[in-house]
């Protein structure tokens, strides 16, 4: 099965590269560092320290990895980290978050899973361990790690019932890869049970590293500046919205009874959609401003109904600036997004019905009183309207959200303890 998978990769590679080039029209980062994606790195001097390899595919995984990366560098001061990504936005996020570590953190794209390319990566960087974040299982990468005796850890692992079903349908290709994983540090007991069904032998439950995130002071300061630009108006943030959700939200807004001066702050998950979403808002007849158009000292115009969050690396600032946050990817069957970040800032969280990627965390947040489930966009607007017009309820729900986030901290040190036997 793995040989057929490898052949399929080589046959598809011209199409993969063509797609990469086309995506580069909207995101120029896709046209950079192609050599890394193909496993070519040029001649570089051997590093002065041992290498820990950590893979975080895109923005969400990179941000989630921050506490773990900081802890790894502290626990192994003689090591550096090679941080790999699949997307330019993930790479840009990593550059922003980890510049503080200087030469102890190097970034690269993950080579395509052809077999030869991951092997070249391993020979070049000589990692002592490979740590994959959350859901990344690449059969050839794991095979090459096993071949070169590099332990493979799946950290902060999550596996929904739907994803388990897809994996099992792939049969021996995935089960062989799963058996090649040395250790899985799962977010929940349910995740651990599902991972074991794939054949992984060593599975521990550590909790979600995302609870250990530390909100940067700079992000809080940026949020305060943005809030000052908005003024005293109540702010509903719709964060990490996905394609198809913004029309539902804007149509529901037209039927809603939000406070007349309320501001809707929309932050699409993917930057290539910023222009598209702005046109959509304008087509609905809404007065819109872009975050990128606000210079230092500018105020959001009183007539502005929708502020488009079109900046990278400012999600914490957006959460800090809002009164109430809806977490996108959940109005449509897309699995939801991370609700821990707004909870960690003490913001009431609203989330749609499709949360299969974050099912337990969502259930726990709702049970704790820090989050509320909304059935659709109209219910979202109704809940937001009620909260924004009831300051006492808004504050109480925010306090419960913060307490929920604080209660579940500690996954990072538990993950470090689990990794230590593999990385003396």
N, C-alpha and C positions, 0 to 999 in steps of 0.2 A: 504493500500500500504506500509506503513512504517513497519507493522508487517511482511509482506512478505520480504521486504528489510532486516530487522533484521535477519529473518530466513536464508536468503541467505548468510548473513555475517557469521553466525555461521557454516553453512554447508561448506563455503569456507575457514574457518579459518585454517584447517590443510594444505590446499594447499598454503595459503598465507604464513604461517610459513615455509613451505618447500621451497618456492621460496625465502624467506628471507635468509634462510640458504645457498641456492645455490648462491645467489648474494654475500654472504659473502666470497666466494672463491676469488673473485676479489676485493671486498671492505670489509675488516674485520669489519668495523663499523656496518655492517648489522647484525653481530652476537653479538652485545653488547646491553645492556639496554633493553632486551626483556620484562622485568617486566613492564617497563614504557608503552610499546606498548599495554600491556594487562591490564593496569590500576592498577598496583601494585607498591607501593612506599615505603613500609616498614614504620617503626615507626620513625617519625621525630618530633622534637619540633615545636610547633606552631610558625609561623613567627611573628616577632615583628612589622611588618607593613602590611598594606592592600596590596592585590595582584591585579595587572592588568595582564590579560592573553592575550598574543598576539601570533597568530599562523602564521608562515612563512614557507611554505612547504619545500622549498629547497633553493639553493644558490641565485637565482635571487630575490626571494621574501625577503630573509633575508637581502641582500644588499639594496634592495629598502626600507626596514623597518628602516634602520639606522637613517635617520632624524627624523622619527616619534618616535622611541624609545628614542632618546636623548631628544626630546621635551616633551614626556610624563613624563620622570623622572624629568625634570626641572619643569614642571607645577604642578606635584603632588609629592613634596619632601618627603611626609610621606608614599609613596607607593613603592613597588618593582614590577618587571615584571617577570612573568614566560613566557619564550619564548619557544614555541613548534615547532617541525619540523617533517618531514616525512623521510628525507634522512640524512645519515651520513655527506655528503658534506655540506648540509645546517647547520647541527649542528656544524661542524668544522668552517664554515664561521662565524657563530654566536659567537663562542668562541673567534675567532680572533678579530672580530669587537668590542665585548662588554666586553672584560676582564677589560677594563678601569672602568666599573661600579661596579666591585667587587661583593659583596653579594647582591646588589640591582637588580641583574639580575640572574635568575636561568634558566637553560635549561632542557628540557625534550623532549622525543618523544610524539607525539600526540597519544592517545590511539585509537585503532581501533573502528570504528563507530558501535559497536554492541548494544549500549544502556546502558548496565550495565557498560561498561568500561569508557565511558565519564562521567557517573554518579559518579563513584569512583574518577575520576580525580577532578571533581568539589567539592566533599565532602572533598577531601584531601587538595586541594590548596585554596578552598573558594574564588574564584576570585570575585571581585566587578564588573568586566566587561570582556567580551570576544571580542577581536578584531581580525578578520580574514582578511588576506591580499589578495587582488586582486580577486580571483575567487573561493575561497574555500567555498563550501556549503555542509555541512554534515548533513543530516536529523536528525539523532539521537542526534548528538552533540547539534544542535540547539534546539531540543525538550527538552533535559535535561537542557539546559540553561534556557529555558522558565519555566520549572518545578521548578527550584531552584531560579527563579527570577533574573537571571544574564542577563543584557542587552547584545545583540549581535550586533556588528558593523562590517560591511564589508567595509574595508578601502582601498583606492586606487583602487576601484573596476573597473574592465573592463569586458565587455561581448560582444563578437563579434556576428554578425548575425548568424554565423555557430553554435556557442555555445548556443545561444538562441534557435535555432531550435532543438538541441539535448536535451536541458532542457525541452522544451515543449513536446517533445515526451515521456518524463518520466512522464508527467501528474501530478497527485495529489501529488506524492512523493516530487517533487521539488517545486511545487507551495505552498504546505503546509509549507515546510521548508522556502521558501522565505518570506511567511507571518509571520514567527517567527523571522525574522531579524528586530531588532529595528530601525536601521539606516544604510543607505548605503551612503558612501561618494564616488561618482563616479568620474572617471578621466575626462570624457567628457559628453556633453549633449547627444550624441548618446548612450553612455553607460548607462546614467541615464534613457533614454527613454526605452531601452531594458530591464533594470532591473525592471522598473515599470510594464512591460508586464507580469512579473512573479508574480506580486501581492504584491511587497514590497510597503509599504505605505509612508515611510519617506525616501526620496532620495534627496541628495544635490549634487551639482557639485562643487568639490574642486580643480580639476586639478590633475596632476600626481606628487606624492611625489618624484618620481625618479629625477625630475628636481632639487630638494633641496639637493641632495647628495653633500657632501663636500669631495673633493678629499684629502685623507690623505697625509700629508707631507712625511711620510715614504714611501708611494707608489711612490710619485714623485722622491724621492731619489733613490729608487730601480730602477725606470725607467731610471734615468740618468746613473746609473751604467751599466745597461743592454745596453743602447745606446752607452756608451763608449766602451763596449765590442764588439759591432757590428761595430763601426767606422762610417765613412762617407757614407757608402753604403745606397742607398735608400731602405726603408723598407715598404713592403706591408703586413699589418696584416690581416689575416682571423680569426676572433674571434668567439668563441662559435659555431664552425662548428658542424654539426650533421651527423649521419651516412648516407652515400651516397653522401655527398657534397664534401668530400675531393677528391674522384676520379675525379669528374667533374672539380674541381679546378686544380688538377695536370695535367690532360689531356689538359685543356685550357692553362696552363702555357707552355706546350711543343709547342703550336702553337703561343704563344704570342711574342710580340716584346718589352718586358720590357727592361730597361737598362741592359747591360750585367752583371753589378756588383750588380744588385738588389737582395735583400734577401726576401724570402717569410717566414713570421712568421705565423705558424698555431697553434691555440689554440683550441683543441676540447672541447666541452661543458662538456662532461662527462669523468671523470678521468679514469674510467675503460677501456676507448678506447685508452689510450695513446700508449700502446704497439702495438695495432692493426694498428694505424695510422702511427707509425714509420715504421712498416713492409711494409705498403702500399707505403710510400714515397721511401723507399729503393728499392722496386720492380719496381718502375718507373725509376730507375737508377739515382735518385737524391742523392747528398751528403747531409746527414742530421746530425744535432747535436741536443741534448736534452738540454733544459734549465737547468734541474737538474744536468747535467754534467758540468756546468760552475762553477768552483770554483772562489773564490774572486780573482780578478786580471786577470782571464783568458780572452782571446779574442776569438770571434767567428772566426773560420778558414776562410781564404779568399776563400777557395774552397767550403765552405758550401753553398749550394743553398737554403736549407730549415732548419729553426730553429723550433723545436717542443716545444711549450710552455706546459710543463708537470708539472707545479707547481700549487698549490692551493692558492687562495687568492691574486693573483698578476695581476688580469685583468687590474686594473688601471695602473700598471707598464708597462704592455704590450702596452696599449694605449699610454702612455707617450713616449714609446721608438720608436713608429712607425711614418711614415710620412703620411700614408693614411690607413684607416681602412674599411674593409668589415665586416658587421655584419651578422653572419650565421643564420641558420634556415630559410633562405629566398630563397635559390635556389630551394628547394623542398617545397611542400605544407605542411610546418610545422608551419607556423604562424609568423616566424621571432623572433627576440630578441630585447633587449633594445638598441636603438641607442643613448640614451641620454648621456651615459657615455663617448663615444668618442667625442661627440659634446661638452660636458662640459670641455674637455681638448683641445678644439680648433682643432680637427682633422677632415679633410674631410671624409665624411661617404659615403660608397657605400652599397647599399642594394638590394637584389633580389626582384622578383615580388610577393613573397608569404609573405605578411606582415599583415594578417588579425587580428593577436593578437595586433598589434600596428598600425592600419590603419591610424588613425588621426594624431598621432605623426609623422609618416613617411611622410604623405602628407604635414604637416606643415614644417618639416625640409627641404623637397624638395622645397617647395614654398619659403622658406627663403634663399635658395641657399647654405645651408650647407650640403646637402645630394644629391645624385644622384641615380636614379633607374636604375638597370642593368637587362636586360632581361634574361641573362643566364651567364654561367661561361666565355664564350668567350668575352661577352660584359663587364664583370667585369675586365678581363685582359686588354682589350682595353682602358677602362676608367682609370684604374690604371696607365697604361703605359703613357697615355697622361698627367695625373697629375704629375707623378714622373719626367717627362721630361720638365715640365713647372713650375718652382719654383714660379713665380708670381701668376699663377692661383691656385696653391696648397695653397699658403699662403692666398689668398683672400677667397677661399672656407672654409678654416679653421677658419678664422675670422668670417665668416657668421654663421658657425656652433656654435661657442662660443656665438655669439650674440643671436642666436635662443635659446640656453640652458638658458642663463641668463634671457631672456624675460619671460620665463614661470615659474620662481620660485614662491614660495609662497603657494603651496598646503598644506604644513605641518601646518603652523599656522591656515589656514582655517579649516583643519581637527580637530585640537585641539579645536577650537571654537565650532565646531559641536558636539564634544564629551562631552564638559563640562557639559551640562545639565544632562547627564547620569551618571556622576561620580563627585558628589559634593566634 
